[in-house]
Every structure is written in C-alpha cells, then in structure tokens.
C-alpha cells in the first residue's frame, strides 16, 4: 500500500499509529469521552447511535392445532367410590380443532381447549379435566367427587 511519494513506503498519517487492525487515532484514545470500539476510536455518542444488535428472535407461539390427532391408550380408574364411575378401558381419544371432547359418564362430557404449550383444562360442575400433550403423548386426569380416572395414550394418527 503506497501512500504519498510512490516510494513503496507507507507514510504515517498525522496523529495516528498502525495497529493490528489498521490505523488508530492516538489522540482520540486519550481524549475524554471516547470509547474504543473493535480496534477503532469512536465517541460515546457515535457508539450510542450505532444500530442496536437485533434481539434474539422471540419464540413464535405454537398453534395448538399441531396436537390434533388420534391418541390410543388406556383410561384407568384410580379411585372410585361410586358404582357410576367408569371402568378402566382401552380406546382412542381424538383431538380436533385444538379441542379434546371426552365423554366421561352418561350425561357428563368434558370439552377442553388446548393451549399453545399443549396443556388442557376443562371443568363442568364438580368434574375437572387436567392434562398435557407433548412428544406424541396425551396424558390427562378426570376428577369428580366420587371418581378419578387417568388416561395415558400415544398418537396413532396425526390429522392437522
């Protein structure tokens, strides 16, 4: 890099020195209110005006519809003090349009909307359904004053 008289020599600009990354202004480094940025001199105001780094991309909410599908498993009665409590049984539970509809007892159908994190919740009088869908598994519990049933199942057909 020839600067100046064509001698092949680099002439030192006034008030500067050669640094690892090129010419650095020595006077600026000694001046109050100056910040060194990546091997170059800049004022605090210039550093403040520098474009901000983009924030980490915010996680987009997941559509609960990704959980739509058929889940095969077993509903197991874990506690029952009433003859009306449903017996343990195998079957398929469907989730469609981000909602689970579960007929628990005659006259008692629980409908739970899925949240973006896969959680489920429904309540109808004294009956409560709480659960979660994650990694192709559906787990929920239905509680009434007289019965408690747990369902554990895995996805057998995804129909978004």
N, C-alpha and C positions, 0 to 999 in steps of 0.2 A: 504494500500500500504506500504509494509515494504521495507525499503532501508537500507542496511547495516547490523547490528548485529543481525537481526532476533528477535528483541525485540518487534516488532509490532509498533514501533515508526518510523516516517518519519524523516530522517536526512536531514537537510537543506544543499543543495549544496552550495559550496563556492561562495560568492558574489551574491547570489540570495535570493529572498523572495517569499513567497507564495502569489499570487494574486488571484483574483476572477476566473481567467481562467487558473490557474496553476502557475508554477514557472516563475518569471520575473527577468531578469538580471538587478540589480540596477545600476551597473557600466555603462552599456550600455545606460541607460536612462539619465545619467548625462554627457555622453561623447558628445562632439560637433560633428555635422554632423549625428546624429542618430535620426530617426523618429520612434515613436511608432505606430505600425500597429496592430489594432484589439487585443490589450492587450498583444502583443508580441513586442520585440525590433527588429529592423531591420535597416540597414544602408540605407541612401538615394539611394545609388547605387543599393542595393537589391530591394528597393521599385520601382526604375525606371525599373529594369529588370523584375519585376513581369508581368505576362501576362496581357495585357490590357483587360478590360471588352469588350465583343462583343458589337459593336454598335447596336442600335435598328435596327431591320430588315427594310431595305429600302422597301418602298411600290413597289410592282411589278406593272409594267404598265398593265392596264386593256385592254384586247383585245376589240376593237370597235365592234367585231362581236357579243358580248353579247347583243347588241341592235337590232340585226336582228329580224324582226318580222313584223306583220301587225298591223297598228295603225288606228283605226276607229275614225273619228271625223268630224269636220266642217271646211271648208275653207271659211272665211268670208271676203268679200270685205269691207275694212275700208276706202278706199279712191279711187276714180276713176273719172277721167276727160275725159276718152275716152270710146266710145261705145265698143271697143275691150277688155276692162277689163273683166276678167272672173266674172261671177255672183257668189254670195255665194252659196255653195252647201255642202252636206254631202257626205262622201265617205271614202275610205280606202287608206292609203298610205303605201307602202311596203318599208322596208329597208332590203336589201340583200347584202351579202358580204361586210358589213360595208359601204354601199353606199345608198343614197336616190336619186332616179330619179323622178323628179316632172315635168310633162308636164303642164306648166303654161298657155300658149296661143298657138294657132296654130303656129307652127314653132319655138316655144321657149320652150325648155326642159332644165331644170336645174338639174345638177348632182353634189351632194355634198358628199364628203368622210367624214365619221365620225371620229372624233379624239378620243383618249382613254378616255377623260373626257366627251364624249357624245356630244360635240359641233359640229355644222355643218356650213359650209360656201361654197357658190358657187357663181360665177359671170360669166355672159355671156353678154358681151357688157355693156349696162346700167342696166341690170337686176341683182339684188343681192338677194341671199337667205341666211339668218342667222337664226340659231336656236339651239335647245338643246334637248337631250333625257335624261331623268332622272326619276327614280322611276316609270317606266312604262308609262310615259307621253312623248309625242312628241309635241313640240311647235316650230313653225318657222314662219318667215315673209318673204314674197317676195315683193321687191320694184322695180318698174320701174319709169321712169319719170312721167308716167300718172296713175299708179295703185299701190295700196298697199293691199296685202291680208295676213291675219293671219290664220294659221292652228293650231288648238288645238285638240289633239287626245289622246287616251289611247290604250295600247297594247291589242289586242284581240287574238293574236296568236303569240307565240314566236317560231321562227324556226331558231335556231342557226346552 
